[in-house]
Amino acid sequence: MNASEFRRRGKEMVDYVANYMEGIEGRQVYPDVEPGYLRPLIPAAAPQEPDTFEDIINDVEKIIMPGVTHWHSPYFFAYFPTASSYPAMLADMLCGAIGCIGFSWGCCLGRGSNQPIRCVQSLGAGGSLEKGLAPACKPPVPPYLEAASPACTELETVMMDWLGKMLELPKAFLNEKAGEGGGVIQGSASEATLVALLAARTKVIHRLQAASPELTQAAIMEKLVAYSSDQAHSSVERAGLIGGVKLKAIPSDGNFAMRASALQEALERDKAAGLIPFFMVATLGTTTCCSFDNLLEVGPICNKEDIWLHVDAAYAGSAFICPEFRHLLNGVEFADSFNFNPHKWLLVNFDCSAMWVKKRTDLTGAFRLDPTYLKHSHQDSGLITDYRHWQIPLGRRFRSLKMWFVFRMYGVKGLQAYIRKHVQLSHEFESLVRQDPRFEICVEVILGLVCFRLKGSNKVNEALLQRINSAKKIHLVPCHLRDKFVLRFAICSRTVESAHVQRAWEHIKELAADVLRAERE
């Protein structure tokens, strides 16, 4: 495919995508296929000769679309939102075209103080460098590689400050004005939690070994213990497994929130047993029911006990750009790290998970490795950021382009209006549920999630959910709140309107009547 054909096919693909988004409401929200449906529909091996673009696009409709769950359908009310907007899609196209692997700031190879700099074009087979001449300059150090892209690094730094200011984060978390903190885009909240845990683990090991040099890393590791609410996401438990540390769940209160008394009790018990508390995850907007751990209570305890406090606001964090919801973030000043996903609710397509730390040296101290082929002349200048030291992978895409496009084309007011519309629709659904005496609301509705159920047994609610998802007109997922089986109704789609919520509720009521009738019979 040359540039001329790319122009033609690119326009066709944009038309296809636009038609898909405009017509998504007419597609069945949940696929009607069985596991293994796809393999018999495609060849057992890649073609020896090229296929045509027309054939590929035809196969998208014939083979791929029948197995797609349409997350952006206005009848998709499962999980949490996954963001989608046209500006972000366009930015993703540009990201793919630029194609930089943004692990560090610069892009040059110096050979001496008076020699021209040679730009690295590629790493050939076996890792050999293929070089081309670039304008001469005088690097202040011996031969070092400066790879990746200045724009990729610097735009991310600025976008994370933009977003931090939208949230009114404490200035300690921002990059500007030579502060100690800063922001970085991770691939997911799961990655952010793991990065924070590993950084906290390294920090506490260094601290304890500095005080008692005879302590081995293994001796410390076996005593480390991390904490989260019993409502925390499963990714927190996975971070503990990968990090090789104990993770304990703190019982939540009647509002499914972690409180100071329960945390303090666990800390005292574990310290008495000779364990070393070092890391705690507080969740703002839990996956189960969008509950909020009490940062103003648990934060000071973590600071007093020298425990790294990581705040996971994967879903709810987007809402904090609205002044009326900013109070939900109160207490973040006690945190060492904070994370939320613009790719959930802020119209920035996946993947884009925003993470801030108060001290960036806590991350670089845990992840910094500088083999010769990654060194460059500016790395110790204090003027630039090498994000490879802030994350688990080395390579990274130009994800900040999506933020830049979305923030500029929507503006803060447009993003706030989008959040408020979703919250309004969730309260509309809540009102409909409360008007039906057969149903109950299970937890306070704060943002865009409504947890509800039929009054009665778990069995009847399981039967209702089974009928809902078998009908495939809307899509929901459940959760357990203590011993109750609960249905979750999350406002997700960018295009969802009141009419979709009303139709979904009418559908749920009809199926509930069928379930209750069957139970009586």
C-alpha positions as CSV (number, residue, x, y, z in Angstrom):
1,M,0.0,0.0,0.0
2,N,1.5,3.3,-1.1
3,A,0.6,6.8,0.0
4,S,-1.9,7.2,-2.7
5,E,-3.8,4.1,-1.8
6,F,-3.5,4.9,1.8
7,R,-5.3,8.2,1.3
8,R,-8.1,6.4,-0.5
9,R,-8.4,3.5,1.9
10,G,-8.0,5.8,4.9
11,K,-11.0,7.8,3.8
12,E,-13.0,4.6,3.3
13,M,-12.0,3.4,6.8
14,V,-13.0,6.8,8.4
15,D,-16.4,6.4,6.6
16,Y,-16.7,2.8,7.9
17,V,-15.9,3.9,11.5
18,A,-18.3,6.8,11.3
19,N,-21.0,4.6,10.0
20,Y,-20.3,2.1,12.7
21,M,-20.6,4.7,15.4
22,E,-23.7,6.2,13.9
23,G,-25.4,2.9,13.5
24,I,-24.2,1.1,16.6
25,E,-27.6,1.5,18.3
26,G,-29.0,-0.8,15.7
27,R,-26.5,-3.6,16.4
28,Q,-27.2,-6.3,19.0
29,V,-25.2,-5.1,22.0
30,Y,-24.0,-8.6,23.0
31,P,-22.8,-11.2,20.5
32,D,-24.7,-14.4,19.8
33,V,-21.7,-16.7,19.3
34,E,-20.2,-19.7,21.0
35,P,-16.6,-20.1,22.1
36,G,-14.4,-21.1,19.2
37,Y,-16.8,-19.6,16.6
38,L,-14.0,-17.7,14.7
39,R,-11.4,-20.3,13.9
40,P,-13.4,-22.2,11.3
41,L,-14.2,-18.9,9.5
42,I,-10.6,-18.0,8.7
43,P,-7.7,-20.0,7.1
44,A,-5.5,-22.1,9.2
45,A,-2.4,-20.1,8.1
46,A,-1.5,-16.6,6.8
47,P,-2.0,-16.1,3.0
48,Q,1.1,-16.5,0.8
49,E,-0.1,-13.8,-1.6
50,P,-1.7,-10.5,-0.5
51,D,-5.5,-10.2,0.0
52,T,-7.4,-7.2,-1.2
53,F,-8.5,-4.4,1.1
54,E,-12.1,-5.0,0.0
55,D,-11.9,-8.6,1.1
56,I,-10.5,-7.7,4.5
57,I,-13.2,-5.1,5.1
58,N,-15.9,-7.6,4.0
59,D,-14.5,-10.1,6.5
60,V,-14.7,-7.5,9.3
61,E,-18.5,-7.5,8.9
62,K,-18.8,-11.2,8.2
63,I,-16.3,-12.6,10.8
64,I,-15.3,-9.9,13.4
65,M,-18.5,-7.9,14.0
66,P,-20.7,-10.9,14.9
67,G,-18.3,-11.6,17.8
68,V,-18.0,-8.1,19.1
69,T,-19.6,-6.8,22.3
70,H,-20.5,-3.2,21.4
71,W,-19.1,-1.3,24.4
72,H,-20.1,2.0,22.9
73,S,-23.8,1.1,22.3
74,P,-26.2,3.2,24.2
75,Y,-27.7,-0.1,25.5
76,F,-24.4,-1.2,27.1
77,F,-24.7,-0.6,30.8
78,A,-22.1,-3.1,32.1
79,Y,-18.8,-2.7,33.9
80,F,-17.8,1.0,33.7
81,P,-17.5,3.3,30.7
82,T,-14.7,2.8,28.2
83,A,-14.0,6.2,26.7
84,S,-14.5,6.9,23.0
85,S,-14.4,10.1,21.0
86,Y,-13.6,11.2,17.5
87,P,-10.8,13.6,18.5
88,A,-9.1,10.7,20.4
89,M,-9.5,8.4,17.4
90,L,-7.8,11.0,15.1
91,A,-5.0,11.4,17.6
92,D,-4.5,7.6,17.7
93,M,-4.1,7.7,13.9
94,L,-1.4,10.4,14.2
95,C,0.3,8.4,17.0
96,G,0.4,5.3,14.8
97,A,1.9,7.4,11.9
98,I,4.6,9.0,14.0
99,G,5.4,5.6,15.5
100,C,7.9,6.7,18.1
101,I,8.8,4.5,21.0
102,G,9.0,7.2,23.6
103,F,11.1,5.7,26.3
104,S,13.4,8.7,26.7
105,W,13.7,12.4,25.6
106,G,16.2,12.7,22.8
107,C,17.1,11.1,19.6
108,C,20.8,11.3,18.8
109,L,24.1,9.4,19.1
110,G,27.3,11.4,19.9
111,R,30.8,10.3,19.0
112,G,32.8,13.0,20.6
113,S,32.7,16.7,21.6
114,N,33.5,18.0,18.1
115,Q,32.0,15.4,15.8
116,P,28.6,15.5,14.2
117,I,25.7,13.7,15.9
118,R,24.3,10.7,14.1
119,C,20.6,10.1,14.4
120,V,19.7,6.5,15.1
121,Q,17.5,5.2,12.3
122,S,17.0,1.7,13.5
123,L,18.4,-1.2,15.5
124,G,19.3,-3.9,12.9
125,A,19.3,-7.6,13.4
126,G,21.4,-8.5,16.4
127,G,21.1,-5.0,17.8
128,S,23.6,-3.2,15.5
129,L,23.0,0.5,14.9
130,E,22.2,1.8,11.5
131,K,23.0,5.5,11.5
132,G,22.4,8.6,9.3
133,L,24.1,12.0,9.6
134,A,22.3,14.7,11.4
135,P,23.3,18.4,12.0
136,A,26.5,18.8,13.9
137,C,26.4,19.8,17.6
138,K,28.7,19.5,20.5
139,P,27.5,17.0,23.1
140,P,29.1,17.6,26.5
141,V,29.7,13.9,27.1
142,P,31.3,10.9,25.3
143,P,29.2,8.7,22.9
144,Y,25.7,8.2,24.2
145,L,22.4,7.3,22.6
146,E,19.5,9.7,22.9
147,A,16.6,7.7,21.7
148,A,12.8,8.2,21.3
149,S,11.3,11.7,20.9
150,P,11.4,15.0,22.8
151,A,7.8,15.9,21.8
152,C,6.5,12.5,23.1
153,T,8.0,13.1,26.5
154,E,7.4,16.8,26.9
155,L,3.7,16.8,25.7
156,E,3.0,14.0,28.2
157,T,4.6,16.0,31.0
158,V,2.5,19.1,30.1
159,M,-0.8,17.1,29.6
160,M,-0.4,15.5,33.0
161,D,0.0,18.9,34.5
162,W,-3.1,20.1,32.6
163,L,-5.1,17.2,33.9
164,G,-3.7,17.6,37.5
165,K,-4.9,21.2,37.5
166,M,-8.3,20.2,36.2
167,L,-8.5,17.9,39.3
168,E,-7.1,20.6,41.6
169,L,-4.4,18.1,42.7
170,P,-1.9,19.4,45.3
171,K,1.0,21.2,43.6
172,A,3.3,18.5,45.0
173,F,2.0,16.1,42.3
174,L,2.8,18.4,39.4
175,N,5.9,18.6,37.2
176,E,6.1,22.3,36.8
177,K,8.2,24.8,38.8
178,A,10.9,22.2,39.6
179,G,8.8,20.3,42.0
180,E,9.7,16.8,43.2
181,G,6.5,15.1,41.9
182,G,5.0,14.5,38.5
183,G,2.7,12.6,36.3
184,V,3.0,9.7,33.9
185,I,0.6,7.8,31.6
186,Q,0.4,4.1,32.4
187,G,-1.4,1.5,30.4
188,S,-4.0,0.7,33.1
189,A,-4.8,1.2,36.7
190,S,-3.6,-2.3,37.3
191,E,-0.1,-1.2,36.1
192,A,-0.2,1.9,38.2
193,T,-1.0,-0.1,41.3
194,L,1.8,-2.5,40.6
195,V,4.3,0.3,39.9
196,A,3.4,2.0,43.1
197,L,3.7,-1.2,45.1
198,L,7.1,-2.1,43.7
199,A,8.3,1.5,44.3
200,A,7.1,1.3,47.9
201,R,8.7,-2.1,48.4
202,T,12.1,-0.8,47.1
203,K,11.8,2.3,49.3
204,V,11.1,0.4,52.5
205,I,13.8,-2.2,51.8
206,H,16.4,0.6,51.3
207,R,15.2,2.4,54.4
208,L,15.4,-0.7,56.6
209,Q,18.8,-1.8,55.2
210,A,20.2,1.7,55.7
211,A,19.2,1.5,59.4
212,S,20.3,-2.2,59.8
213,P,22.8,-3.2,57.1
214,E,22.8,-6.8,58.2
215,L,19.2,-7.3,57.0
216,T,18.8,-9.1,53.8
217,Q,16.2,-8.3,51.2
218,A,14.7,-11.8,51.6
219,A,14.4,-11.3,55.4
220,I,12.6,-8.0,54.9
221,M,10.3,-9.3,52.1
222,E,8.9,-12.1,54.1
223,K,7.6,-9.6,56.7
224,L,6.2,-7.0,54.3
225,V,2.4,-6.6,54.3
226,A,0.2,-4.4,52.2
227,Y,-3.5,-3.4,52.7
228,S,-6.6,-2.5,50.8
229,S,-10.3,-2.5,51.5
230,D,-12.3,-5.7,51.0
231,Q,-14.0,-3.8,48.2
232,A,-10.8,-3.1,46.3
233,H,-10.4,-4.3,42.7
234,S,-8.8,-7.7,42.1
235,S,-5.9,-6.0,40.4
236,V,-4.7,-4.9,43.9
237,E,-4.5,-8.6,44.9
238,R,-2.6,-9.4,41.7
239,A,-0.1,-6.6,42.4
240,G,0.6,-8.3,45.7
241,L,1.1,-11.6,44.0
242,I,3.5,-10.2,41.5
243,G,5.3,-8.1,44.1
244,G,5.7,-11.2,46.4
245,V,4.2,-9.5,49.4
246,K,1.3,-10.3,51.7
247,L,-1.9,-8.4,51.0
248,K,-4.6,-8.1,53.7
249,A,-8.2,-6.9,53.2
250,I,-9.5,-4.3,55.6
251,P,-13.2,-4.9,56.4
252,S,-15.4,-2.0,55.0
253,D,-18.1,-0.3,56.9
254,G,-21.9,-0.3,56.2
255,N,-21.3,2.1,53.2
256,F,-18.6,-0.3,51.8
257,A,-15.8,2.2,52.8
258,M,-12.6,1.7,54.6
259,R,-12.4,3.6,57.9
260,A,-9.6,4.5,60.3
261,S,-10.6,2.2,63.1
262,A,-10.5,-1.0,61.0
263,L,-7.2,0.0,59.5
264,Q,-5.6,0.9,62.8
265,E,-6.7,-2.4,64.3
266,A,-5.1,-4.4,61.5
267,L,-1.8,-2.4,61.7
268,E,-1.5,-2.9,65.5
269,R,-2.2,-6.7,65.1
270,D,0.4,-7.1,62.3
271,K,3.1,-5.0,64.0
272,A,2.7,-7.1,67.1
273,A,3.2,-10.2,65.0
274,G,6.5,-8.8,63.7
275,L,5.2,-7.8,60.3
276,I,6.2,-4.6,58.5
277,P,3.2,-2.6,57.1
278,F,4.5,-0.7,54.0
279,F,1.8,-0.1,51.4
280,M,-1.9,0.7,51.3
281,V,-4.4,1.1,48.5
282,A,-7.4,3.4,49.1
283,T,-10.2,3.2,46.4
284,L,-12.3,6.1,45.4
285,G,-15.2,4.7,43.4
286,T,-15.0,0.9,43.9
287,T,-15.9,-1.4,41.0
288,T,-18.6,-3.2,42.9
289,C,-20.7,-0.2,44.0
290,C,-18.7,3.0,43.5
291,S,-18.1,3.4,47.3
292,F,-15.3,5.7,48.6
293,D,-12.7,4.9,51.2
294,N,-12.3,7.7,53.7
295,L,-9.0,9.3,52.8
296,L,-9.3,12.0,55.5
297,E,-9.3,9.2,58.1
298,V,-6.8,6.6,56.7
299,G,-4.4,9.1,55.1
300,P,-3.0,10.5,58.4
301,I,-2.6,7.0,59.7
302,C,-0.5,6.0,56.7
303,N,1.6,9.1,57.0
304,K,2.2,8.5,60.7
305,E,3.1,4.9,60.1
306,D,5.3,5.6,57.1
307,I,3.1,3.5,54.8
308,W,2.9,4.4,51.1
309,L,-0.6,5.4,50.3
310,H,-1.7,4.8,46.8
311,V,-5.2,6.1,45.7
312,D,-7.0,4.2,43.0
313,A,-9.8,6.3,41.4
314,A,-9.8,4.4,38.1
315,Y,-13.5,5.2,37.3
316,A,-14.5,8.0,39.6
317,G,-11.4,10.2,39.1
318,S,-12.8,11.8,35.9
319,A,-15.7,13.2,37.9
320,F,-13.3,15.2,40.1
321,I,-12.9,17.8,37.3
322,C,-16.4,19.0,38.3
323,P,-16.4,21.3,41.3
324,E,-19.4,19.6,42.8
325,F,-17.6,16.2,43.0
326,R,-14.1,17.5,43.9
327,H,-14.8,16.9,47.6
328,L,-14.7,13.2,46.9
329,L,-11.0,13.6,46.4
330,N,-10.4,15.4,49.7
331,G,-7.5,13.7,51.5
332,V,-5.4,13.1,48.4
333,E,-2.8,15.4,50.0
334,F,-1.9,12.5,52.2
335,A,-1.2,10.2,49.3
336,D,2.1,9.2,47.8
337,S,0.6,8.3,44.5
338,F,-2.7,8.8,42.8
339,N,-4.2,7.2,39.7
340,F,-7.3,7.3,37.5
341,N,-8.3,6.3,34.0
342,P,-9.2,9.0,31.5
343,H,-9.8,6.1,29.2
344,K,-12.9,5.2,31.3
345,W,-14.9,8.4,31.5
346,L,-12.9,11.3,30.0
347,L,-13.4,10.6,26.3
348,V,-9.8,9.5,25.8
349,N,-9.7,6.2,24.1
350,F,-7.9,3.2,25.7
351,D,-5.2,3.1,26.8
352,C,-4.5,6.1,29.0
353,S,-4.2,5.7,32.7
354,A,-3.0,8.8,34.5
355,M,-0.7,8.4,37.5
356,W,0.9,11.0,39.7
357,V,3.6,10.7,42.4
358,K,4.7,13.2,45.0
359,K,8.4,12.2,44.6
360,R,9.4,11.0,41.2
361,T,12.7,9.7,42.7
362,D,10.6,7.0,44.4
363,L,9.8,5.6,41.0
364,T,13.1,6.1,39.3
365,G,14.9,4.7,42.4
366,A,13.0,1.5,41.8
367,F,13.1,1.1,38.1
368,R,16.1,3.0,36.8
369,L,18.5,1.0,34.7
370,D,20.9,2.7,32.3
371,P,22.7,0.3,29.9
372,T,25.0,2.1,27.6
373,Y,22.7,1.9,24.6
374,L,20.0,3.9,26.5
375,K,22.2,6.6,27.9
376,H,22.1,10.2,26.7
377,S,23.7,13.5,27.4
378,H,20.8,15.1,29.1
379,Q,19.8,12.3,31.5
380,D,21.4,13.8,34.6
381,S,20.7,17.5,33.7
382,G,17.5,17.7,35.6
383,L,15.9,19.3,32.6
384,I,14.2,16.3,31.1
385,T,12.2,13.2,32.0
386,D,12.9,9.7,30.9
387,Y,9.6,7.9,31.3
388,R,11.2,4.5,30.9
389,H,12.2,4.9,34.6
390,W,8.6,5.4,35.6
391,Q,7.0,2.2,34.3
392,I,7.5,-1.5,33.8
393,P,7.8,-1.6,30.0
394,L,10.6,0.1,28.2
395,G,8.7,1.2,25.1
396,R,5.7,3.5,25.2
397,R,3.3,5.0,22.6
398,F,2.6,8.7,22.0
399,R,-0.5,8.5,24.2
400,S,-0.5,12.2,25.3
401,L,-1.6,13.1,21.8
402,K,-5.1,11.8,22.6
403,M,-5.3,13.9,25.7
404,W,-4.1,17.0,23.8
405,F,-6.7,16.5,21.1
406,V,-9.6,15.8,23.5
407,F,-8.8,18.5,26.0
408,R,-8.5,21.1,23.2
409,M,-11.5,20.0,21.2
410,Y,-13.9,19.6,24.1
411,G,-12.5,22.1,26.6
412,V,-12.9,21.6,30.3
413,K,-16.5,22.8,30.2
414,G,-17.4,20.3,27.5
415,L,-15.8,17.4,29.6
416,Q,-17.7,18.6,32.7
417,A,-21.0,18.7,30.8
418,Y,-20.3,15.1,29.6
419,I,-19.7,13.9,33.2
420,R,-22.8,15.7,34.5
421,K,-25.0,14.3,31.8
422,H,-24.0,10.7,32.8
423,V,-24.6,11.4,36.5
424,Q,-28.0,12.9,35.7
425,L,-29.0,9.8,33.7
426,S,-27.9,7.5,36.6
427,H,-30.2,9.5,39.0
428,E,-33.0,9.2,36.4
429,F,-32.6,5.4,36.5
430,E,-32.4,5.4,40.3
431,S,-35.7,7.4,40.4
432,L,-37.4,4.8,38.1
433,V,-36.2,1.9,40.3
434,R,-37.4,3.6,43.5
435,Q,-40.9,4.1,42.0
436,D,-41.3,0.3,41.6
437,P,-42.0,-1.4,45.0
438,R,-40.7,-4.7,43.7
439,F,-37.1,-3.3,43.5
440,E,-34.6,-1.8,45.9
441,I,-31.6,0.5,45.6
442,C,-28.6,-1.2,47.4
443,V,-26.2,1.7,47.9
444,E,-26.2,5.4,47.6
445,V,-26.0,6.6,44.0
446,I,-23.1,9.1,43.8
447,L,-21.9,9.1,40.2
448,G,-22.9,7.1,37.1
449,L,-23.5,3.7,38.7
450,V,-26.8,2.3,40.1
451,C,-26.8,-0.9,42.2
452,F,-30.3,-2.4,42.4
453,R,-32.1,-5.7,42.8
454,L,-35.5,-7.3,43.1
455,K,-36.6,-7.5,46.7
456,G,-36.2,-11.2,47.6
457,S,-33.7,-14.0,47.1
458,N,-30.4,-14.0,45.3
459,K,-31.9,-16.8,43.1
460,V,-34.6,-14.5,41.7
461,N,-32.1,-11.8,40.9
462,E,-29.7,-14.3,39.2
463,A,-32.7,-15.4,37.1
464,L,-33.5,-11.8,36.2
465,L,-29.9,-11.1,35.1
466,Q,-29.9,-14.3,33.1
467,R,-33.0,-13.2,31.2
468,I,-31.7,-9.7,30.7
469,N,-28.4,-10.9,29.1
470,S,-30.0,-13.7,27.2
471,A,-32.4,-11.3,25.5
472,K,-29.3,-9.3,24.4
473,K,-31.2,-6.0,24.1
474,I,-29.2,-4.5,26.9
475,H,-26.1,-5.7,28.7
476,L,-25.5,-5.7,32.5
477,V,-23.1,-7.4,34.9
478,P,-23.6,-8.2,38.6
479,C,-21.7,-7.9,41.8
480,H,-22.0,-9.2,45.4
481,L,-22.5,-6.7,48.2
482,R,-21.9,-8.8,51.3
483,D,-24.3,-11.7,50.9
484,K,-26.6,-10.0,48.3
485,F,-26.5,-10.7,44.5
486,V,-26.9,-7.2,43.0
487,L,-27.4,-5.9,39.4
488,R,-25.2,-3.0,38.3
489,F,-26.5,-0.4,35.9
490,A,-23.7,1.9,34.7
491,I,-24.1,4.8,32.3
492,C,-21.4,4.1,29.8
493,S,-21.9,5.2,26.2
494,R,-21.0,8.7,24.9
495,T,-24.3,8.7,22.9
496,V,-26.7,7.4,25.6
497,E,-29.8,9.5,26.2
498,S,-32.8,9.5,28.5
499,A,-34.8,7.5,25.9
500,H,-32.3,4.7,26.1
501,V,-32.4,4.6,29.9
502,Q,-36.2,4.6,29.8
503,R,-36.3,1.8,27.3
504,A,-33.9,-0.2,29.3
505,W,-36.0,0.2,32.4
506,E,-39.2,-0.9,30.6
507,H,-37.3,-4.0,29.3
508,I,-36.1,-4.8,32.8
509,K,-39.6,-4.4,34.3
510,E,-41.1,-6.8,31.7
511,L,-38.4,-9.4,32.4
512,A,-38.8,-9.0,36.1
513,A,-42.6,-9.7,35.8
514,D,-41.8,-12.9,33.9
515,V,-39.3,-14.0,36.6
516,L,-41.7,-13.3,39.4
517,R,-44.5,-15.0,37.6
518,A,-42.3,-18.1,37.0
519,E,-41.3,-18.1,40.7
520,R,-45.0,-18.1,41.8
521,E,-45.7,-21.0,39.5
